[in-house]
Amino acid sequence: MLVRDEEMTFMRNRQATNLVFELSQPGRRAAAYPACDVPARPLSELLPSNQLASQSPDLPELTEPDVIRHFTNLSTLNMSVDTHFYPLGSCTMKYNPKRHERLASLPGLVDLHPYQTEDAQQGMLAILFELQQMLGEIAGLPAVSLQPAAGAHGEMTALLTAAAYFHDRGERRTKVLFPQSAHGTNPASAAIAGFDCVQLKGQADGFVDLEELKAHLDDKTAVFMITNPNTLGLFERDIAKIAHLLHDVGGLVYIDGANMNAILGITRPGDFGGDMMHYNVHKTFTGPHGSGGPGAGPIAVRDFLADYLPGPIVTRTQLEGATRYQLTTPPKSIGRVRSHFGNVGILLRGYLYLRTLGAAGLKAVSEQAVLNANYLRVKLEDVLPVPHGERCMHEFVASAQKSKSEKGITALDIAKRLLDYGYYAPTVYFPLVVPEALMVEPTETESQQTLDDFADTIRTILNESPEFLHSAPHATPVSRPDEVKAGRQLVLRWKRHCARNGK
Ligand SMILES: *Cc1c(COP(=O)(O)O)cnc(C)c1O
């Protein structure tokens, strides 16, 4: 059955990957016009010769069904959360409720322009104000800026906010520390914000090594950046101690909130010692994302950092008995980091998600996400052991080391073959501390049946012939490009088509 399905997918995909120009046949037409009812005259009589092209444009000649089938088939080559199970660890690829898409496109919201008067924007400002309040509450950090356009942008904004705070206090703190397992954006943001980056070695069990941390703490330490739950899907058990150590030397703790999906309504960064954090609204709060955007990366910080936040912030006042929302800039603001109010389209979806779920629903999201991840982890542990930790949070990092040494089947083979079976691949070879890593995040909306089918598919793959797996995927238009070469030497089919036609 699978082989037939695969062959059919392959044939369809092959068809869809022809260029529309390659499908062209001379004389085919998609439209029929009524006969011309004025005398026909050549263009050369109507326009000066220097305005005329020497050749007619190279347009494909196709029938209407040719065109419709081509683009419809092309559209099905995408894998997305709406079409496939998408266990891409660290990215939190959540289902995006269609109700929120509908509400976010109400005319009163999408037709609003940021240059309209504050009076005309009261509804939108009320939404953004409430979102600030909710994000502050979930973080346990009361001051919120909605401006940053994504998580990495939030990191940089928070670090600039911290730098302004230290500067104001007359302190010269130059170092930002982060553990070995940190997401690459952490050191990148620190470097762009002008800090020196110090990477700490981790413990063998995947947690922060407290002695190593202590050895780097001094009066030059500005911020310690940490993802919690961490990149291995483990809750950093010493986080409160870590925060004490930082605060003792006058430093701040930054929580990378990309993994908030595991702890919503259960614990709060502000309660376990964080001073600043970002959200990835496109991850945790279901903004549709993929292929790089769009995102929203609001930050939440402690009271004493509020004056330095980027402006504008939405504030609420009572004016002659009426509630009024205003845009205000904090007194010592670092300035703007984004035009207008941030990526409002994504912020709106986050707001709608939070309002739909309410406090109890939000907590249930995290409980279900953690349950799903652990269910799948246990179902797979005999074939794909998890080197770090007994119980995980919302994701786990399994290792294909065993199947590699026993059968020669690598994490890459498994990931590539999963595409043939209609699954998006987990994140592979990250974090680096796990050999042959497969980082799986099933999210809370997946059913037990989906998780069972996925686990069965992994087992099926591990019983297939290694040679067959080394050349997978077999059903996609492109199988295994040399990834470095593909990135550096783009072969654009359009160019090839032009070369073939002498253009
Ligand atoms: C996704 C992610 C980021 C970066 O967030 P973007 O919104 O993609 O800029 C940072 N840290 C971690 C742990 C992440 O997973």
Ligand as a Chemical Component Dictionary entry (heavy atoms), coordinates in Angstrom:
data_LIG
# 
_chem_comp.id                   LIG 
_chem_comp.type                 NON-POLYMER 
_chem_comp.pdbx_formal_charge   0 
_chem_comp.three_letter_code    LIG 
# 
loop_
_chem_comp_atom.comp_id 
_chem_comp_atom.atom_id 
_chem_comp_atom.alt_atom_id 
_chem_comp_atom.type_symbol 
_chem_comp_atom.charge 
_chem_comp_atom.model_Cartn_x 
_chem_comp_atom.model_Cartn_y 
_chem_comp_atom.model_Cartn_z 
_chem_comp_atom.pdbx_ordinal 
LIG C1 C1 C 0 12.816 30.103 18.342 1  
LIG C2 C2 C 0 13.768 30.364 19.428 2  
LIG C3 C3 C 0 14.407 31.612 19.539 3  
LIG C4 C4 C 0 14.296 32.698 18.489 4  
LIG O1 O1 O 0 13.021 33.151 18.304 5  
LIG P1 P1 P 0 12.551 33.794 16.899 6  
LIG O2 O2 O 0 11.152 34.185 17.195 7  
LIG O3 O3 O 0 12.702 32.747 15.868 8  
LIG O4 O4 O 0 13.435 34.976 16.648 9  
LIG C5 C5 C 0 15.214 31.823 20.627 10 
LIG N1 N1 N 0 15.435 30.862 21.544 11 
LIG C6 C6 C 0 14.857 29.646 21.454 12 
LIG C7 C7 C 0 15.141 28.617 22.509 13 
LIG C8 C8 C 0 14.014 29.349 20.389 14 
LIG O5 O5 O 0 13.465 28.142 20.273 15 
# 
loop_
_chem_comp_bond.comp_id 
_chem_comp_bond.atom_id_1 
_chem_comp_bond.atom_id_2 
_chem_comp_bond.value_order 
_chem_comp_bond.pdbx_ordinal 
LIG C1 C2 SING 1  
LIG C2 C3 SING 2  
LIG C2 C8 DOUB 3  
LIG C3 C4 SING 4  
LIG C3 C5 DOUB 5  
LIG C4 O1 SING 6  
LIG O1 P1 SING 7  
LIG P1 O2 DOUB 8  
LIG P1 O3 SING 9  
LIG P1 O4 SING 10 
LIG C5 N1 SING 11 
LIG N1 C6 DOUB 12 
LIG C6 C7 SING 13 
LIG C6 C8 SING 14 
LIG C8 O5 SING 15 
# 
